[in-house]
């Protein structure tokens, strides 16, 4: 690696704030991963260098930099072009083109890790760039997809997993059967048995807790970018990208551990890892059933931090100028209040001639065919404490103008869940899908290069940054 590139690697990985820099006497340039503090040939004196632009002011001096990965990099500033770090960036870019290879990337996706919990993760909180990932209103199926396609729900063509589609529902010819099965819904165990049987036979992934008699009105139209059923272009289609996705592994308590081990083994056994992508999903499950701040949750935070640390160190040891990204799709909040909705009691049973509705944990969507019902339905739901109607301006801001997503959309305040819903009869301990104006709903967006992310970051911001890194 050239002196200029090594200089840039040290600068780019260290960041400008609170990163330890070590100034040593003259000596040979270290290779990536070599720790001069553990070698007798490195006389060291510790010091702080304020700002990466000051590397040029130490001509002839050997500088060592501890990165967020804990890896030491060093270089002679003699031989590097004078001027600020931007000059080094241009030199490195030219050098990379001449060498004929693209930048390697490591992307670690974590489902449902809130930004406000980052301070409990010692390694991860040391990344050079840290941003609050502000998600779109909705659930993982869209939050994840927007991160890696850059498309809003309007642009991708779906919002949430299920939608009102009476003409294309895979259950549209089974209305009579489901009417006969409806009495079983009074017994939860019997209801779950039927739903699981349907999930094995139907082309849908999960019928959740949708009432049998309403299934002929709906179709599962939304699939996460991670799903084998997702059929649109995304950054996961990058040639040569090695992916470790959760659906490729047995769904056990050790799922994240197995994914971590497989990804680390790939990195350590490769001369150049290339583009590496993995998904860690268990902390989302933990927060739903144990709650944010619980003992199991806090233990899992540290476990994820260990995964991030070991993967980053292994990756940077192989590719000193590689790019590392850690991102989550949304945050999480504990539930303390429930809200119930009785549209049937006021407007009769849903049917394609009148209206239909779908309740998820924090979102209510209503489709109204008989327009004479519109004002009455809105008046009724508006009066329910614990539900807020999404305005037309807000729908446009969130990319939800498509009326196929619902003629009227409501969402719950932070900490409130619709009970029961088509997701289940009972509340979760933790939940997401609240409006992104609540800080608890914000995910994390980390990078080992300074200034990639600052403060609030949108899914499109992340998509553009990762896309540029992949195509460097």
N, C-alpha and C positions, 0 to 999 in steps of 0.2 A: 504494500500500500504506500502511495506517495506521501511525502511529508504534508502536503496540502490536504490530502484526504484525511490523514490521521488527525490533523488539526481540526478539521471540520467535524469529524466523528466525535472528538472530545467535546467540542463546543456544543454541537447539536444535541448530544445526549445529556449534557450536564444541566442545561437550563440556566436561567439568570438568577434565580432566587434560592438562597439557603442550600446551595450545593457545595460540598466540600471540594476544594481544590488544593492540591499539594504541589509545592515548588521544590524541585530537587536540583542537586548540582549537575554538572555536565556528565553525560554518560550515554550509553547506547540507547537507541529508541526501542521501547518495549513492544512486544506483539500484543494483540488483543487478548485479554484474559490474564496477562501476566501481572501480578501484584507486586510492585516495587517495594511496598512496605514489608514484604516477607523475604526480601533478598538482601544479602549483606553488601552487594555492590551498589546499593542505592542510598547514599547519605540524604536524609530527608529533613526538611524544616517546614512545618505547617504554616499555612497562611490563607488569607481570603483574597480572592480576586473579584473585584466588583464589576461584573458585566463581561460578557463573552468578547466584546470588542477589544478588550485590553490584552488579548493574547498577542497582538502585533507589537505591543510595547515592551515585550520581554524577549527581544531578538537575542538568539544565542543561548537562551536558558531553556532547560528541559522542564516541561510542565506535565504534571500528571493530574488526571481528572477522574473522580469517582462518579460513575453514572448512577441513575436510579436503579440499575441492575446490580450495583455493587462491583462492577468490572472496572479495572483501572486502564486508562488509555494515556499514552504519553507521546510527545512529539517535540522536535526542535522547531521553534518558530522561524529560525534561519532557514531560508529556502521557500518559505511561504510568502506570497505577495503582500506588500504593505497595504494597509487599508482595512476597513471594517470587515466584519464577518461576511457581508454580502459578496465581497470580492472572492472570499474562499468558496462560497457557494457556487459561483460561476466557474471557478477553476475545477472544483470537484465534478460539476455537471459535465464539463468538457472531458475531464479525465475518464468519467464513467462511460461516456459515449465512445471514447477511443478504445476502452477496454472491451466494449461490445457486450455488456450485460446490463440488465435492468435491476432496479432496487428490489431486494427481498423484503417481504412484509410478514409480520406475525399479527394476526387479528384474533383477539380473545373476546368472544361475546358471552355476556353473563345475563341470564334472564332475570329481570326484576330487581336489580341492585340499585338502591336509591343513592343519589349523590350525597345526601346528608349522613350516610353511614360510612363514607369514605375515610373519615378521620380515624375510624377504628381499624384501618388496614395499614399497618406500618410501611410495608413496601409500596403498595399502590398509591398511597398518598404522597410519595416522593417523585412521581412522574413529573417531567418538565412542563407538560401542558395538561391542564385540568379544566374541564368545562362541565356545566350543567346541561345535560341532554334534555331538552324540552320536547316531549313527545306530542304526537297528534292525539286528539281526543279519541279514545277507543281502546282496543285491546292488543295483545301481542301480535295477532295475525296481521295487523296493519303497521304497528310500531316497528316490528322487525323488518317487514317488507320495505317500508320507506327508507330504512337505514341503508339497505343494499340495492335498492333500485332508484332511489331519489324521487319516487313518485307518490303523490298524494292519493287518498282514496278515489277522488274524482278521476285521476289520471290512470290509476291501476285498474279501476273498474269494480272494486268491491270494498265494502266496509263491514267489519265483523265477519264472523264465519257463516252465519245463517242469514238468509234474506227472504223476503216475501216473493215467492216465485210459483204461483199455483199452476202455471202452464207447464213448467219444467220440473216440478217436484218429482223425485223418484217414487214418492208414495201416493201420487195423485189417483191411482186406480185402486187404492186399498182403503178408501174411505169407509166402506161398510165394515171391513175387518176391524179397523181401529175403533169404530163405534162399539162393536161387540167387546173389544178389549178394555174400553174405558173404565168399567167398574173395578178393574184390577188396580187402578191408580190410587184407590183408597188404602191399599196396603203397600207400604213403601218397598218392602222386599220383593213383592211380586212385580211391582213396577220396574225395579232395577233389573230383574231377570229378563223381562220383555225387552227393555232397552238394550241390554247386552246381546241378546239374541239378534235384535235388529242390526246392531253394529257389526256383527259378524257376517250378516247376509247382504246388507244394503251397501251401495257404492259410497255412502258417506262415511266419514271417519268416526263421528260421535253424535248420537241423537240426544245426548245430554239428558235433561229433565223435561224436554218438550212434551206437552200433553199429547197423547196418542191421536186424539181427534183433530189436532191442529197440524200434525205432520204433513198432510196432503197440501197444505198451503205454503210450505217452505222448502228451500233447497240450500244445501251447503255450498255456497258460492265463493267463499273466501278461504284461501290456503296460504299459510306462512311461506315466506321465501325459503325456509328450511325444509318444507314438506316435499316429498317426492311428487306430489300432485301439482306443485307450483309450475306453471308452464310459460312464464314470461322471462325476459332477459334480466340478469342481475350481475353484480360483481362476483357472485359465486361461480359464474360461468368462465371466469378468467382462465385462459389456457395454462396448464401446469400447476394450478392451485391444488394443494393437498388439503382435503377437508376431513374433519373429524366431527360429524354431526350426531346429535343425541339419538336420532331415530336409527342410526346405524349400529347402536350398541344395545345390549339387553337392558331393559328398564328396571334396574335394581337400585337398592340404596347406595351401591358403589358406582353408579353411572358416571358421575363427574370424575371420580378417581380413575376409572378405566379410560375415559377420554383423555384426561391429563397424561396418564402414563403412555398412551399410544402416541400422542402428539410429541411428548418429550423424547420418546425413543426415535421417532422419525427425525427430529431436529438433530439429535446427537449422532445419529448414524449417517447423516448426509454431509457431503462436502459443502454443498450450498443448499439450505433447506428450501429455497424458492419462496413461493407464497403459501403460508400456512394459515389455516382458518379452523377454529374450533368453537363449539358451543357448550357452555356449562349452564345447567338449568335447575339444579336441585334447590338452590336458595329461594327461587320463586315458590316452589312447592312448600318449602319450610315456612316461609312468611305467611302463606295462605292458611296453614293449619296450626302453626305455633305462634305466629305473630312477630312483628318487628320488635326487637329488643329482648326477646325471650332468650333463655340460655342456649337452646339448640341453634337459634338464629345467630347469636353472637359467635358461637363456635364455628358455624359454617362461614361466617365472614372471614375469620382467620384462616380457615381451610382454603377458601378461594384466594385469599391474599398469598398463601403459600404457592398455590398453583401458578398464579400470575408471576410471582417472583422467580420460581425455578424455571419456568418456560422462558421468561425474558432473559435471564442470565445465560441459559443454554443457547438461545437464539443469537444474542449479541456476541457471545464467545465465538460463534461460527461466522457471523456476519456483522462486523463492528459498525458498518454504516447502514445496517438494516433499520427498518421502520417498525415500531411496535405500537399497536393500537389496542385499547381495552374499552369496550363500549357495552352499555346495557340499554334495553329498549324502553324502560319506564321505571318508576319508583314503586312505593308501596306505603299504605297507611293502615293502621289497625282500625277495625270496625267497632263502633260503640252504639250505633243506632240502626234500627230497621224501619223500613217504610213498606206498606202494603198497598196494592192497587186492585180495585175491583171493577174493571171495565165491563165484565160480563153482567154484573149485577145492575149496572146502569144502562147498558146499551145492547144487551143480549149477546149470544155466542158469536164469536168472529166467523165470518164467511166471506167469500170473494165478492158477494153482492153488496156488502155493507162496510166492513172494516176488518182489519187484522192488526195484531200487535205482537211484539216480541220483547220479553223482559230478560235482561242479563243482570249481572251483579250490580252494576251502577248505571245502566243505560236502559231507557225505555224507548222503543221505536213504534210508531203507529202509522199504518197505511189506511187511508180512508177512500173507499170507492164511492160510497154514497155521500156526496159533498154536503148534503143537508145536515149531516152529523158533525161536520168539522167544528163549528163554533161551540156546540154542546160538549164535544169531547175535550176540546182545549180548555173550556171553562171548568170542567170537572177536574182535569188533571192539574191545572194551574193552582187550584185551591188545596192540593195535597201538600202538606208541609214535608219537606225533604226531597222535593223534585224541582228542578229548574229547567225551564224550556230554553233550548238553544235558538238564539235569534238568527235571522237570515244573514245578518252581517257576520256573525260568528261562524255560521256554516260556511260562508265563503272563505273566511280566514283559515278554517280548518281543512278546507278542500272537501266539503261535504255537501255540495250543492245538488248533486244527483238525487232526484226524488225517489229513485229506487232504494235509497238508503233509509227512507221513511219520509212521509209527508210532514210529520211532527216528531221531533227528537227531544227527549228529556234526559237529564243526568242528575245524579245525586251529589250533594255536598260531600266534602272530605269526611270520611269516617261513617258514612251512611250507606246501607246496602238494601236493595230491593229484596224482600222476603215474603213469600217464596218467589222464585223466579224460574225461568226455563233452564237455568243452570243448576238449580238445586233447591230443596225445601228449607235448608237451614243457612244461617250466615257463615261466612268465613271469618277467621280470626283477623287476617289481613287481606286487603283488597287493593286493586289498582283500577284504572279506568275512570277515575275522577277527572275533572277538568284540569288541563295542564297549567292553569294559573296557580294551582296549589303546589308549593315547593316539594311536598312529600312525593309528588308524582314524577319528579325529575330523575332521570338516570345519570350514569356517569359517562364521560367521554375523555379518555386519557391518551396521551401520546408521549413518546420519548424525545420528541423534537420540540423545542421552545416555540411558542407563538402559533402552534397548530390550532389550539383551542383556548379560548378565554371566556370566562363568565358563561353566558347563556349560548347554547349551541343547538341548532335545529338538526333534524335528521338529514335534511338536505346539505347542511354544512358538513356533517360527517361524511356523507356519501361523496361529496366533491373532494374532500381531503383524501379519503382512502382511494378514490379513483385516480387522483393525481399521483399518489404514492405508488400504486400498482403499475402505473404507466410511465414512471420516471425513466 
